[in-house]
């Protein structure tokens, strides 16, 4: 991936809310993307973190990065 495009941590939740609205309901979206209604609802209600399957359905992937600690953070 040559273009570094980063989104805020809240972006998956906004994308999920839009996908639910477009599908008509949590149940309809869950059926469409092949995930359980309970799981999609839990992610939507912030009871669970979005996993790879739901992120992929939203066109996203999780990328973890690390940066050097400052001297104050290292204490």
BELFENHU-V778561 format. One record per pair of residues at least 6 apart in sequence whose C-alpha atoms are under 7 Angstrom apart, sorted by the first residue. I is the first residue (numbers start at 0). GAP is how many residues later the second one is. D is the distance in whole Angstrom. If there is no record, write none. Layout:
i=[I & I]
gap=[GAP & GAP]
d=[D & D]
This chain:
i=[12 & 14 & 15 & 15 & 19 & 19 & 22 & 25 & 25 & 25 & 26 & 29 & 29 & 29 & 32 & 41 & 42 & 42 & 51 & 54]
gap=[31 & 43 & 28 & 42 & 6 & 9 & 6 & 11 & 14 & 15 & 10 & 6 & 7 & 10 & 24 & 6 & 6 & 7 & 9 & 6]
d=[6 & 7 & 7 & 7 & 5 & 6 & 5 & 6 & 7 & 6 & 5 & 6 & 5 & 6 & 6 & 6 & 6 & 6 & 7 & 6]
